[in-house]
Amino acid sequence: MKCIPTRLMTMGYVLTVVLVGGGCAAKYTAPGGPASFRAMGITEDDARELTDVSIAERLDRKPTAGFPASLAVVRVQDRSYRAYQTASYGVGAYSVVSVRDVETDEAFERIERMPMVRGVAALNKLVLPSEFNDERDLRTGAASVQADMLFIYTFDTVFEIEDKIKPLSVITLGLFPQDQARVTSSVYGILVDTRTGYVYGLAEGTAHEAQLANAWTSKAAIDQSRRRAESQAFDEMVQSFVSAWDGVVQEYGPPAAKVSVSVDG
């Protein structure tokens, strides 16, 4: 029986590899896309269009978080997100990943060590609903753990093949060592006020992982590339968040904290 070459597509579609040494293709399903912050109604303009008058009025409120501030952290993804060994939960406009897949303890420790941070709590099924429609569902969970602010982040990862001969839509992996396999991962984060949804700041990180396509010989090999790229991107995003946090403290924190951050910086 012949093996059939298959397509390599971006997140949310099927990425198929051919096993070295013969046999038929094994399927690796790309995890899924990022959650849309716009669809969640986080930004002010979009929220006015997607929600009722009472929510629009809430978005007009000033930031309410006090300092030192307690933070809640949560990762969101597109609906039905499923990685090689990790799955999201929840139905609706987006889903939540509560298990740390590529995020390191060191990265979260950096967040905990930021100035004027009283504590950091990760949101999970114990405080979150099973259906997610907008960011209010996440802010409700943050309120349950007495967090002043909520930091939401999402991964956007794309698989690509760079054919040095000509562009192809159908790739037979493992047979052309001159083809470059590439994983590009971007992580986007947003910091919001738990009580009002006010947006304090944004963070972003991007990383790339490239190797010969014939090295992608199994599901595990592909997933290892994804994890390396996403882990690097997450670290970059945390660095961006730490820098953004200094600006938040400067603008919204007490006078003494502003002086301290300025001197440390």
BASEVEX-705159 format. One record per residue: z negated, x negated, y negated of N, C-alpha, C in turn. Coordinates in steps of 0.02 Angstrom, whole numbers, plus 50000, padded with zeros to 5 digits. Atoms other than C-alpha are relative to their C-alpha. Layout:
<atoms>
ZXYZXYZXY
...
</atoms>
This chain:
<atoms>
500004995850060500005000050000500004995649938
499955004050060500484993149830499475002149949
500464998550054499274991649687500405001749938
499644997750058499785000249528499714997049937
500255002550063499644991149360499765005849957
500284994650040498585001349240499934997949927
500035001250072498315002649053499324997449979
500615002350031497034993648950499955003549933
500064996250061496405004848812499344998449965
500615001250038495035004848680499435004250027
500604996749976493295012048697500135007350015
499954993049981493185028748786500545001250052
499494999349950494665025548903499874995350058
500115003949940494885016749068500314993249994
499765006749998495044998049079500014997950073
499925001449929495724992649248500174992750011
499875007049985495724975249324500254999450072
499765001449933496604968049475499574994550030
500435004849968495474958849596500414994050024
499665006049977495954940849633499994999850076
499965000649928496544937949809500295006250033
499674994149971497434954649832499555006049999
500384993850000496834972249862500215004249941
499814995550053496984987049746499554999349940
500375000750062496394988249567499335003550002
500664996950007494574991549531499935002449928
500044997050066494185002749384499344998349965
500575001050044493024997849243500085004949943
499964995150052492675012349127499654997549938
500305002150063492385007148947499455004949980
500594995850010490685013748890500115006249958
499934994350045491225025148748499954997749929
499975002050070491365025148560499345000349964
500614999750041490115023748418499865007149979
500164993550030489205038548344500275000049929
499744999450068489955044848181499445002049953
500524998350049488705044048039500245005649954
499744994650041489855055447940499895006850034
500084993749963489825068748076499275002050003
500714998549998487935067248078499745002649933
500214997450065487895071947893499524995549963
500485004550032486975056347837500204998749927
499805001550068488025052247683499975006249958
500134994350044487725063347534500595004749994
499424995750010489495069847505500165004050063
499844996549938489805073847688499465005150018
500554995449985488095081947707500075006449960
499924993950041488475093847564500525004650030
499484996049970490035099647655499805002850067
500154998149931489275100747828499375004350006
500644996649993487575108447790499925005449946
500104994650047486835122947694499684997549936
500255001750066486155123447517499314996750003
500675002849997484365119647568500004992750019
499965007049981484875103347651500294995949942
499725003550058485935098547500499464998649948
500555000950047484405100947392499534994550023
500445005249973483385089747506500304993149988
499675006450011484685075947488499974997849927
500075001850071484425076547300499314997149985
500675002650013482615071347318500004992449997
500075007250006482055053947276499684997250064
500315003049941481485041647410499245000949999
500714998349997479725045447470499584994950039
500375004649956479245030947585499534995649959
500485004550031477695021147540500034993250033
500015006849973477405002647568499284997650005
499585002049943476934994547683500275006150037
499674994349968478135005947777500024999150076
499905000049928478195010447960500715002250015
499314998749984479925010648039500075002850070
499784997749935480675020448182500724997450009
499345002849985482225013148267500315003950057
499664996349946483525022248372500734998050002
499285001449990485235018348445500365006450018
499594994049986486555032048444500704997950019
499315001249979488265032748526500385006650003
499594994049992489685044948552499735004050060
500214995849943489425059248674500224997050066
499845002249932489395054848859500114992450005
499955007349996489205036248827499714997650066
500255002849938489015026448988500264993050009
499825007049988489025007549008499954998550074
499995002049929489094997749171499355001850034
500654998649971487224999649201499565004149955
500404996450049486655010049053500355006449980
499714993750021486915028249007499595002949942
500354996650054486495038548854499755006750024
500224993349983485655055348853500055004649939
499944995150053485785071248752500705002849995
499354996750010487185083448712500065001849927
499894998150070487965088648548500484995349965
499555004150040488755078348410499974992650018
500095007049980488105061848478499484999550054
500515000949948486955054448609499574994049981
500495005350014485495042148612499954995450060
500135005149949485295025948710499314997249988
500695002150010483445022648731499824993650037
500125006249963483565007948852500364994349966
499695005850031483884991048775500484996750048
499475002749958485524985048847500154992749982
499825006750023486014969848743499534997549945
500465001850053484654969848610499444995550026
500515004749978483454955248623499325001549968
500674999350028481574955348597499944996149935
500055004350060481784941348470500285003649939
499704996450056482904952348362499535005349973
500484995050022481624966348357499384996949969
500575003650029480244953848321500164997949928
499815001750068481214948448167499915006149954
500094993950040481194966548107499255001149988
500714998950006479334967848140499674995249951
500285005050045479024952048038500245000749928
499764999250068479934958347884499415001849954
500554998550046478824959447729499935007549987
500164993150015477984976047692500205004850056
499894995749942478284982647868499345000650037
500644998849968476734990647945500065000450076
499914999449928477474993648117500705002650015
499344997849979479064997348215499945003750067
500034996049939479265010948347500705002050021
499354998049973480765014248459499965007350023
500004992949981481195032748480500295000850070
499764998749932481445039548656499945007450016
499994992949979481485055748756499355003749986
500654996750010479645059048726499955003449933
500064997250067479915062848542500675002849974
499344997750022481765067548535500215006250039
499754994149964482635083848580500554998050049
499465001449953483965085148715500685001649971
499374998350033485285091648594499994997049929
499975003350065485845081948440500585002749960
499484997150042486795090148298500114996049936
499945004250059486425079448144499404995449997
500545004950003485225066148083499315003149994
500654996950004483845078748056499634999850067
500325000449934483535078648244499674993350011
500295006649994483215060048235499414999249952
500555000550048482135061448079499395003850024
500564996349971481075074348168499624995650049
500325004649953480755061648305499634994449964
500345005250039480335048348175499355002749970
500614996950027479095060348095499465000650053
500484999249945478275062748265499604993650012
500365006349991477805044348269499754997449933
500275001550067477275044548085500374994249967
499595005250030478705033248030500235002149930
499774998650068479105032347844500764999849994
499275000950003480895026647874500284999950070
499655000149936482165027948013500614995649996
499425004449998483405014248057500425002050060
499544997649948484905020848155500574995050006
499445004649991486205009348232500445002250058
499524998149949487755011248340500494994350012
499515005249981488964999648433500705002950002
499294998349995490865000348416500344994050032
499735005649961491644989348551500705001650025
499304999149982493504987048586500224994550047
499715004849953494384978548732500744999249984
499295001250016496074970248700500274994450045
499655005549968497344959148785500514997349949
499525003250045498314946748676500524996550042
499465002749959499954943548766500404995149957
499655005150039500724927348705500765000550008
499294999449989502444932448772500285005849960
499784994150037502684949948704499465005350007
500504994849995501594965148669500155004750058
499924995649942501314975748824499495005649997
500474994549995500524992648847499715000650070
500245000149931500344990149035499864992750019
500215006949986499384974549086499784999550073
500255001649933499164967349260499564993949994
500465005550011497624956849243499954995550061
500105004749946497314941349345500624996250020
499375003149979499154936449360500304995549945
499725003850055499504929049188499464996249964
500545003850030498284915149140500114998649926
499895001350070499124913248970499795005849955
500234994350038498524930448916499264999249982
500695000450024496924930848812499685006950003
500404993850000495644944348850499494999549944
500435000250060494624948948697499575006249996
500464994550014493104959548664499754999249929
500255000050069492684963948484499485005449993
500554995250008491024972248447499734999949929
500314999350066490374978748282499405004650007
500614995850000488634985948254499875002249928
500124997250066488294997348108499305003249998
500674997150007486555001948047499915003249933
500154996550062485875013647915499265001649998
500724998850009484105015247846499905006149957
500094993750037483565032647793499265001849994
500684997450011482005041047727499865005450051
500164995149948481155050947864499935007049971
500144993450028480635065147749500625003449970
499464996950039482215067747646500704998150023
499345002349980483645058347729500324995549948
499735004550051483865047347575500224993450033
499745006249971484925032047618499784994149958
500245006050035484075015647572500504994250003
499545005649995485385003647636500364999950067
499585000649941486654998347766499984992950027
499965006749969486854983747887500585000050049
499425000549956488304977347991500054993150030
499885006449967488714963648116500595000650047
499415000049957490294958848212500034993550039
499925006049959490624946748355500605000950046
499424999949956492074942048467499864995850062
500045003749937492164936248648500704999650028
499315000949975493804928748710500014995350059
499915004349942494344921248875500675001850032
499384998549965495834920748992499935006650038
500034993449969496264937849060499884999650075
500105000449928496274931549239499284998750019
500715000749986494404928549223499665006850008
500274993249992494144947449217500205002550069
499814998549931494164949649404499565005350032
500444994949973492794962649426499695004049944
500354996050050491824976149337499454995849967
500565004050026490354964249318500254994749951
499735005250044491444950649239500185002949932
499824996850063492114962649108499375002049962
500604997750033490404969749073499594994249971
500345005850027489674952349049500304997949934
499675001550063490974949248914499785004949946
500234994850048490504965648831499294998549976
500705001250017488654961448836499924994049954
500055005950043488904944248760500225001649929
499754998250067489934951148617499525004649964
500454995250032488744965548584499334996849981
500635003350016487204954548590500074995849937
499885004050059487944942648462500095004349938
499904995550056488494957048352499345003149977
500644997150017486764964748360499574995149961
500385005150036485954948448306500254999349928
499705000350067487174947648159499785006049958
500204994050037486744965548112499284999649979
500705000650017484884961848117499914995349941
500035004550057485154947148000500205003649936
499784996150058486094958847883499455005049979
500534995250015484684971547896499414996749966
500565003750030483354958547855500154998649926
499815001350069484314953847698500005006549959
500004993650035484564972147651499295002449987
500704997850008482704975447677499684996749939
500275003350060482264962447545500205003849937
499774996150057483314972547423499645006749995
500374993750000482434988647475499314999049971
500675001450025480734980947443500024998549925
499945001550071481324974247276500085006349958
499854994050040481944991247220499475005450006
500444994349989480685003147296499274998250014
500685002149983479134992947340499554999349939
500485001150054477564990047237500144993549964
499875006150040477614976747099499814993550036
500235006149966476604964147201500484998050056
499535001549945477814965547348500654997349972
499385002450030479304962947233499954992749982
500105007050018478584946747169499994995650061
500075003849938478164940847345500684998850032
499345000749970479924944147411500434995349960
499605004250043480704935747261499824992750008
500235006949992479644920047283500214997350068
499825002149933479944919347472500754998750005
499275000749998481814921647446500234993749965
</atoms>
